[in-house]
Amino acid sequence: MNWSDEWRKLVLGSSLRKKGDPFTSGEFVEWYDLQLEHNNYPGVLLDKVQRHLNKHSTVLDIGAGTGAFALPLARLVKAVTAVEPSVEMLTCLRRKMDTTNIRIINKRWEDVGIEEISRHDMVLAAHSLYGTVDIETALKKMLSATKTQVCLVIGVGPVDFYADIWRRFRAEEYHPPPSFIHLYNVLYQLGIAANVEMVKVSRNQVYLNIEQAVKRWQTRLDLRPEREDELREYLLSCLEEKEGVLYRKEEGKSAIISVELPV
Ligand SMILES: C[S@@+](CC[C@H](N)C(=O)[O-])C[C@H]1O[C@@H](n2cnc3c(N)ncnc32)[C@H](O)[C@@H]1O
């Protein structure tokens, strides 16, 4: 099996990809940030990622999003470069920025010229590779952009809720994007036996109210307005009220895959 080809197939066939890029919607970004808050994210993942960093380090954060890693790391290290294609995600990151040592590059990683960036102590990509078609080229570029370490945070296995709601409302199988095992094997076929650490994480879904939940899933599923009541009823049956928000508890695992360069 060629794992890079397998990765490409999963990216291109992913049910989520077919519904377009959610990160360019202001509403989605707001909702995304709400999830981070209610899932104690990045929590333990951040503790583990920052273990080898100090005040002299530099970090290149690929797919920095709203700054879950970039912001706390910037308080710890000398400088952070945040690569992020979504203007909407960056607006949120900039709003929360409380240091002056973050350089922002508003591009996809694929479009960043290697001459635009110096080599960083750590290259980090947290949950940002699910849409990268040419994973081998992206990984090789990450390796050439670091002095010591590439650190990849990625989900382990599919989320049951997605499979269920997809079957129910789209009458089709849900095709998840690639996950940990694919990325590990792509690296392995490149001759890299990476280190892996599994971390238990919460994947709770949180909504401010039922209307937000309905809107989010109607867009995600590309559902006709006539089915809105059915969707509302289903979501109400899955969500519980807790501390003023609607909530669905779910637990999972994320993997931290790290590649250390020889010193
Ligand atoms: C799930 S979010 C993760 C954000 C952040 N790393 C975190 O852990 O919260 C994925 C982010 O990756 C970005 N992204 C997607 N494709 C990318 C690419 N080709 N290059 C760089 N960033 C990308 C998206 O715009 C989005 O902000």
The ligand as an ORCA input file, in Angstrom:
! r2SCAN-3c Opt
* xyz 0 1
  C      -9.095     22.614     12.923
  S      -8.294     24.136     12.680
  C      -6.953     24.019     13.832
  C      -6.459     25.365     14.258
  C      -5.394     25.320     15.371
  N      -4.186     24.690     14.936
  C      -5.945     24.618     16.573
  O      -5.364     23.604     16.983
  O      -6.962     25.102     17.113
  C      -7.470     23.913     11.126
  C      -6.832     25.184     10.610
  O      -5.943     24.850      9.566
  C      -6.069     25.803      8.531
  N      -5.632     25.189      7.273
  C      -6.352     24.389      6.459
  N      -5.630     24.048      5.386
  C      -4.402     24.627      5.541
  C      -3.216     24.664      4.740
  N      -3.165     24.021      3.572
  N      -2.158     25.386      5.180
  C      -2.223     26.036      6.374
  N      -3.321     26.037      7.164
  C      -4.401     25.345      6.755
  C      -7.551     26.169      8.552
  O      -7.813     27.407      7.923
  C      -7.831     26.180     10.037
  O      -7.630     27.441     10.602
*
